[in-house]
């Protein structure tokens, strides 16, 4: 059937009564929240290494993380699929493969967001804390993190919004048990059920 062109709350009620919609929404939220949290955590670690250490090759690490943004989503999805399809670890067909794809491709957004804040935060604040006996983790947790927290949260929200709507990679990697909302919307649109 085709859409009649009439807007009504019956369409919304029908969608909200669908068990398929709720299961897919739950999957989407779970995958997006976990992936955004992992990518943000990696973004913090990579930003810290690049901006606060003397690690040889730290700039290469930053460029390596930025590289996947230049790859189209479908090509990246195919690469992730081919990497895990014959792996001895049972990742293909699970939510993990989608999370790996998200984190692998989009962590650069968290790195950029957090790095911009770390560059503005003078290292003397951290050095002062170290003089007063704080260890590196306590210094980060008590001094640096509260000051860069707005950038961390902004990066997380940006990643979450990418993940909840991503279609090009997910359409290649999902299975019936881990279908996301973007795939459901595409499937429904594809059959003309507007």
Secondary structure as a PSIPRED ss2 file (coil, helix, strand):
# PSIPRED VFORMAT (PSIPRED V4.0)

   1 X C   1.000  0.000  0.000
   2 X C   1.000  0.000  0.000
   3 X C   1.000  0.000  0.000
   4 X C   1.000  0.000  0.000
   5 X C   1.000  0.000  0.000
   6 X C   1.000  0.000  0.000
   7 X C   1.000  0.000  0.000
   8 X C   1.000  0.000  0.000
   9 X H   0.000  1.000  0.000
  10 X H   0.000  1.000  0.000
  11 X H   0.000  1.000  0.000
  12 X H   0.000  1.000  0.000
  13 X H   0.000  1.000  0.000
  14 X H   0.000  1.000  0.000
  15 X H   0.000  1.000  0.000
  16 X H   0.000  1.000  0.000
  17 X C   1.000  0.000  0.000
  18 X C   1.000  0.000  0.000
  19 X H   0.000  1.000  0.000
  20 X H   0.000  1.000  0.000
  21 X H   0.000  1.000  0.000
  22 X H   0.000  1.000  0.000
  23 X H   0.000  1.000  0.000
  24 X H   0.000  1.000  0.000
  25 X H   0.000  1.000  0.000
  26 X H   0.000  1.000  0.000
  27 X H   0.000  1.000  0.000
  28 X H   0.000  1.000  0.000
  29 X H   0.000  1.000  0.000
  30 X H   0.000  1.000  0.000
  31 X H   0.000  1.000  0.000
  32 X H   0.000  1.000  0.000
  33 X H   0.000  1.000  0.000
  34 X H   0.000  1.000  0.000
  35 X H   0.000  1.000  0.000
  36 X H   0.000  1.000  0.000
  37 X H   0.000  1.000  0.000
  38 X H   0.000  1.000  0.000
  39 X H   0.000  1.000  0.000
  40 X H   0.000  1.000  0.000
  41 X H   0.000  1.000  0.000
  42 X H   0.000  1.000  0.000
  43 X H   0.000  1.000  0.000
  44 X H   0.000  1.000  0.000
  45 X H   0.000  1.000  0.000
  46 X H   0.000  1.000  0.000
  47 X H   0.000  1.000  0.000
  48 X H   0.000  1.000  0.000
  49 X H   0.000  1.000  0.000
  50 X H   0.000  1.000  0.000
  51 X H   0.000  1.000  0.000
  52 X H   0.000  1.000  0.000
  53 X C   1.000  0.000  0.000
  54 X C   1.000  0.000  0.000
  55 X C   1.000  0.000  0.000
  56 X C   1.000  0.000  0.000
  57 X C   1.000  0.000  0.000
  58 X H   0.000  1.000  0.000
  59 X H   0.000  1.000  0.000
  60 X H   0.000  1.000  0.000
  61 X H   0.000  1.000  0.000
  62 X H   0.000  1.000  0.000
  63 X H   0.000  1.000  0.000
  64 X H   0.000  1.000  0.000
  65 X H   0.000  1.000  0.000
  66 X H   0.000  1.000  0.000
  67 X H   0.000  1.000  0.000
  68 X H   0.000  1.000  0.000
  69 X H   0.000  1.000  0.000
  70 X H   0.000  1.000  0.000
  71 X C   1.000  0.000  0.000
  72 X C   1.000  0.000  0.000
  73 X H   0.000  1.000  0.000
  74 X H   0.000  1.000  0.000
  75 X H   0.000  1.000  0.000
  76 X H   0.000  1.000  0.000
  77 X H   0.000  1.000  0.000
  78 X H   0.000  1.000  0.000
  79 X H   0.000  1.000  0.000
  80 X H   0.000  1.000  0.000
  81 X H   0.000  1.000  0.000
  82 X H   0.000  1.000  0.000
  83 X H   0.000  1.000  0.000
  84 X H   0.000  1.000  0.000
  85 X C   1.000  0.000  0.000
  86 X C   1.000  0.000  0.000
  87 X C   1.000  0.000  0.000
  88 X C   1.000  0.000  0.000
  89 X C   1.000  0.000  0.000
  90 X C   1.000  0.000  0.000
  91 X C   1.000  0.000  0.000
  92 X C   1.000  0.000  0.000
  93 X C   1.000  0.000  0.000
  94 X C   1.000  0.000  0.000
  95 X H   0.000  1.000  0.000
  96 X H   0.000  1.000  0.000
  97 X H   0.000  1.000  0.000
  98 X H   0.000  1.000  0.000
  99 X H   0.000  1.000  0.000
 100 X H   0.000  1.000  0.000
 101 X H   0.000  1.000  0.000
 102 X H   0.000  1.000  0.000
 103 X H   0.000  1.000  0.000
 104 X H   0.000  1.000  0.000
 105 X H   0.000  1.000  0.000
 106 X H   0.000  1.000  0.000
 107 X H   0.000  1.000  0.000
 108 X H   0.000  1.000  0.000
 109 X H   0.000  1.000  0.000
 110 X H   0.000  1.000  0.000
 111 X H   0.000  1.000  0.000
 112 X H   0.000  1.000  0.000
 113 X H   0.000  1.000  0.000
 114 X H   0.000  1.000  0.000
 115 X H   0.000  1.000  0.000
 116 X H   0.000  1.000  0.000
 117 X H   0.000  1.000  0.000
 118 X H   0.000  1.000  0.000
 119 X H   0.000  1.000  0.000
 120 X H   0.000  1.000  0.000
 121 X C   1.000  0.000  0.000
 122 X C   1.000  0.000  0.000
 123 X H   0.000  1.000  0.000
 124 X H   0.000  1.000  0.000
 125 X H   0.000  1.000  0.000
 126 X H   0.000  1.000  0.000
 127 X H   0.000  1.000  0.000
 128 X H   0.000  1.000  0.000
 129 X H   0.000  1.000  0.000
 130 X H   0.000  1.000  0.000
 131 X H   0.000  1.000  0.000
 132 X C   1.000  0.000  0.000
 133 X C   1.000  0.000  0.000
 134 X C   1.000  0.000  0.000
 135 X C   1.000  0.000  0.000
 136 X H   0.000  1.000  0.000
 137 X H   0.000  1.000  0.000
 138 X H   0.000  1.000  0.000
 139 X H   0.000  1.000  0.000
 140 X H   0.000  1.000  0.000
 141 X H   0.000  1.000  0.000
 142 X H   0.000  1.000  0.000
 143 X H   0.000  1.000  0.000
 144 X H   0.000  1.000  0.000
 145 X H   0.000  1.000  0.000
 146 X H   0.000  1.000  0.000
 147 X H   0.000  1.000  0.000
 148 X H   0.000  1.000  0.000
 149 X H   0.000  1.000  0.000
 150 X H   0.000  1.000  0.000
 151 X H   0.000  1.000  0.000
 152 X H   0.000  1.000  0.000
 153 X H   0.000  1.000  0.000
 154 X H   0.000  1.000  0.000
 155 X H   0.000  1.000  0.000
 156 X H   0.000  1.000  0.000
 157 X H   0.000  1.000  0.000
 158 X H   0.000  1.000  0.000
 159 X H   0.000  1.000  0.000
 160 X H   0.000  1.000  0.000
 161 X H   0.000  1.000  0.000
 162 X H   0.000  1.000  0.000
 163 X H   0.000  1.000  0.000
 164 X H   0.000  1.000  0.000
 165 X H   0.000  1.000  0.000
 166 X C   1.000  0.000  0.000
 167 X C   1.000  0.000  0.000
 168 X C   1.000  0.000  0.000
 169 X C   1.000  0.000  0.000
 170 X H   0.000  1.000  0.000
 171 X H   0.000  1.000  0.000
 172 X H   0.000  1.000  0.000
 173 X H   0.000  1.000  0.000
 174 X C   1.000  0.000  0.000
 175 X C   1.000  0.000  0.000
 176 X H   0.000  1.000  0.000
 177 X H   0.000  1.000  0.000
 178 X H   0.000  1.000  0.000
 179 X C   1.000  0.000  0.000
 180 X C   1.000  0.000  0.000
 181 X H   0.000  1.000  0.000
 182 X H   0.000  1.000  0.000
 183 X H   0.000  1.000  0.000
 184 X H   0.000  1.000  0.000
 185 X H   0.000  1.000  0.000
 186 X H   0.000  1.000  0.000
 187 X H   0.000  1.000  0.000
 188 X H   0.000  1.000  0.000
 189 X H   0.000  1.000  0.000
 190 X H   0.000  1.000  0.000
 191 X C   1.000  0.000  0.000
 192 X C   1.000  0.000  0.000
 193 X C   1.000  0.000  0.000
 194 X C   1.000  0.000  0.000
